[in-house]
Amino acid sequence: MILALQLCGGIIAAALLGLFVFGLRRRLIQRPGGTFDCSLRLAAEAEPETSVPSGKGWVYGVARYSGDRVEWFRVFSYSPRPRRVLERSAIEVLHRREPQGEEELALLSDAVVLVCEHRGVRLELAMSDDAQTGFLAWLEAAPPGQRVNVA
């Protein structure tokens, strides 16, 4: 009986420690400032443009501005490193669209989808309308001489 209580206590302690580390990671990502909620889907997981998009392939994350880069972190991860880094000079916004079909259930309620290309890889970023305005302004504020393409 005592062994079972110790085992349950250990499991509860490990779960609480995991939640604490998870929350601490989120605070450390947000600490430098300039973060926004941003879901990401790679083109390999997206459907052709002729079909209605499904909700599959979207990964919820947090993006952080860091100089001329946007660092994208998965929300449900313990990794302190960004999963993807997007350089301002290599991002090309192809078009903007509203979530359709099952995407409305997979994304946050006020999300707008930006279809982009980064170094030849097509990806979709879903963010709030306010975050999208800030993201496009950040892209357009590139230093002189940098090529910026914002649809």
N, C-alpha and C positions, 0 to 999 in steps of 0.2 A: 504494500500500500504506500509506504514511504517512497519507494523507488518510483512508483507511478506519479506521485505528487511532484517529486523532483524533476522527472522527465517533462511533465506538463509545465512546470515553472520554467524550465530551460527553454522549451519551445516558445512560451509566451515572451520571455526575455529576448530571445533571438528575433521574434517578430517585431517587438517594440524597437529594438536596435535597428532593424532593417528600415522601419518607417522613419525613424529619426534621421538616419543617413540619407534616405530618399528626400526628405524635406530639406536637410542641410544642403544637399547638392543643388536643389532648385534655388535656394537663397544665394548660394555662391555664384550660380550662373547669372542671376538677376542683379547681383551686387554692382558690377561696373556700370549698369544702366543701359538704356536703349534696347530693351527686350520686348518681344511681342509674341503672342500665341500664333503658331503657324504650322499647319498640317502640310505634309509633303507626300507626293506620289510620283514615282519615276514613270517615264513613258512606257517602259516594258510592262508595267502593271496596269497601264491605262488602256482604254479601248480605242479603236480607230475613231477619227473625228466624225464619221458618218453615223455611228451608233449613239444611242443614249448612254451616257456614262453611268457606271454602277458605283457603288460605294466601296468596292474592293481596292485594296492597295494603299489606302490612305494611312499615314502614320502621324499621330498627334505629336507635336513638338513645340519647342520654344526656340525662337531665333534671336540672335543678339548681334547688334552692329558692333564691329570692331575695326575701326579705320576704314579701309577700302574693301572690307570683307563683311559678309554676313555668315555667322557661324550658326548652324542648325543642330540642336540637340534633341534627341528623343526624350519625351517626358518620362516614359516608363523604362528607365535605365539607370544603372548606378555609375556608368562611365562618366568621368569628369571631362572627357574630350568630346568635341563636336563630331557628330556622325558625318556631316557634310559641310564643306566650306565653299561659299560662293563668292568669287571675286567680282567686284563691281564692273571692271572692264570686260569681263567675259559673259556677263548676263545679258541676254536679249529677251525682252518681253514680246511675245508674239501676239497675244490677245488676252482679253479679259472676258470672263463669262460668269453667269450665275450657276450655282450648283443645280444639277438636274437629276431627276429620278431618285434613286437610292442614295445619291451623294448627300441629299438634304438631311438624311438620317445619320450619315457617317461623319459629317462635319459639324462644326459649331453653328449655332442658329443664324448668326449674322455674317457668315463667311462669303467671301468673293474669291473666285478661282482665277489666278494668273497663270497662263500657259507660257512657260519660259523655255529658253535653251541656254545651257551653260556648258561651254567647251564641247559642243556637238551632242550633248546629252539632253534630251527633252524631258522636262519635269514640270509638275504642276504644284503651285503653292496656294494654299487656301488660308486666308486671313480675314480679319474684320475689315470693314470699309475704311475705318480710321487708320489701321495698320497699313492697308494698301496705299492710302494717300501718302503716308510717311515713307513707305518703301519706294514708291515712284519718285518722290521728291529727293530721297537719298541717291537714287540712280541718276537723276538729272543734275544733281549737284556735284558731279564728277569734276575733278580738276581739269583745267584747259588741256586740250590735246588728247584726252581719252575719248574713245568711241563709245557712245551710249545710244542704244536703240530702245526706245520706250514706245510701244504701240498705243 
